[in-house]
Amino acid sequence: MLVDRFNRSINYLRVSITDRCNLRCVYCTPPDGERRLRHRDILRYEELLRIVRIALKLGIKKIRLTGGEPFVRKGIQEFIPMLMALKGLDDISLTTNGVYLKDNLEMLKAAGIKRINVSIDSLNRVKFKRITRFDYFSEVWEGIEKARDMGFYPIKLNVVIMKGINDNEVLDFGRLAIEHPYHIRFIECMPVGFESNSLAFIPNSEIEKTLVHKFGPLIPVSPGQNDGPAERYRFDGGKGEIGLISPISNSFCQHCNRLRLTANGMLLPCLLSNIEVDIKDPLRRGCLDEELIEVFLKAVDVKPKCHPLNLDNNQKVHRKMCSIGG
Ligand code: SAM
């Protein structure tokens, strides 16, 4: 089993299956897009399956597919059922920007995926376009509503609130969690990739204050077995939930149970540090499973106690979020 030097059990692997995305969110991707990986540098599906199989042997129980945008990778419709067929996985989920969600919901349901996370930072079409640089609000919203109608639950809506950009929508998202069964998750804007992210940062304590002032107390929801770092709440009588994910103002590193796999085959022990352990190289040299196990053990061994990032220091994360997968 994977236990790091600080006695944290690692049982969650986030797998970025592509570096490509059909949006270019201002806080995540440069205006002209990030330089794309060469096709041959991206892990093939059979390589991903082998890595996941090893991870399961080592006690990983939960997998999340991310990107780039997972639905832009060709063949994902065949890959997801193969992943779902692997024995030992308690939980598979997916984070998407929702643009192609509508057309993939039947496949997800047939494969046995029950819940999804959709990133949506504005409920206003013009603002959505300003943030994502594309006019796809209607497609995303249709996907979310169809997922709800098809019984996906929970549907978590990831929202990054940024000063001067969408901070006037906090109450609209709060209202959504009252009137609908959506779980709205406010993720603090991380100072990664762009200087402007630090300027846009708003601590979740402010979001909480705004919500409570308007809608009344946030009632804590007891954490579930597969919960991530969100502090969960609901409003009295509300149909959905509010989740606060505060990596900067209230770091949850002491409970971190994650490893990340990038599309080009690097294991990252921490989202906000620059440590990477190459798993693609041994894989492509035709190594035995034992060597891949060693790579996992090494990645866990170098997992830092806490990420070094705050708004005041100069620590730079070399990768942009679009190439890590959030
Ligand atoms: N394309 C998919 C999506 O949009 O959900 C998956 C990849 S995206 C990088 C995963 C998540 O990372 C999104 O919810 C996005 O909002 C979040 N993210 C990206 N950059 C971020 C930043 N600087 N701070 C906080 N969250 C960020």
Residues whose N, C-alpha, C, O or C-beta is under 5 A from the ligand:
A	BS01	SAM	Y27 C28 T66 G67 G68 E69 T95 T96 N97 S119 N158 V160 I187 E188 C189 M190 V192 M321 C322 G325 G326
